[in-house]
Amino acid sequence: MNARRGNGTEGDGPTPLVRPAARNKAIGRASVLTLLLVLALPVRAVRVRFHEGRALADDSDDRRDAIGTYAEPLGDIVVAGGTITGSARAEGGGPAYKRTYEDGPLYAAVTGHASQACAPTQPKSVHQDLLNGTAPGRGR
């Protein structure tokens, strides 16, 4: 049998629900929307990185500084030839090391306190770069 187009009478097959021109217009609109979304992604990333980055880094819930501080063992504090602090391998999914104290209550007023839960106090906060070895002239 020869396949030929009919004149719209029965037996010619289903008629398309959407005209080809309208279908192409819808595909064109969808592709423009997709392109706009793809271009908006790097714009948003730049905005977060440069405009909101400082505020995010200064946020008290940001744990990146604590994770970086405790990624390696902290230096010991030496008193009268003996160490009064140390670092031990931490367990769990948090930072790799935790600070240990030989006699915490005795030296706490002098050494301060370093914790993964709160900010360091006294000398530990003032001289953090010296204690972790990143002070100028004392590179690792």
Residue pairs with C-beta under 8 A, 6 or more apart in sequence:
5 12
6 12
8 15
18 26
48 56
56 62
57 64
66 95
66 116
67 94
67 95
69 95
69 128
69 132
70 90
70 94
70 95
70 96
70 97
70 98
70 99
70 116
71 95
71 96
71 97
72 96
72 97
72 132
73 86
73 87
73 97
74 85
74 87
74 97
74 99
74 114
74 131
74 132
75 131
75 132
75 133
76 83
76 84
76 85
76 86
77 83
77 84
77 85
77 107
77 111
77 131
78 84
79 107
83 102
84 101
84 102
84 103
84 107
84 111
85 99
85 100
85 101
85 102
85 111
86 99
86 100
86 102
87 97
87 98
87 99
87 100
88 97
88 98
88 100
89 96
89 97
90 96
90 97
90 98
90 116
94 116
95 116
98 116
99 114
99 115
101 107
101 108
101 111
104 113
109 122
110 122
110 123
111 122
111 123
111 124
112 120
112 121
112 122
112 123
112 124
112 125
113 120
113 121
113 122
113 124
114 120
114 121
114 124
119 125
120 128
123 131
124 131
129 135
129 136
130 138
133 139
133 140
134 140
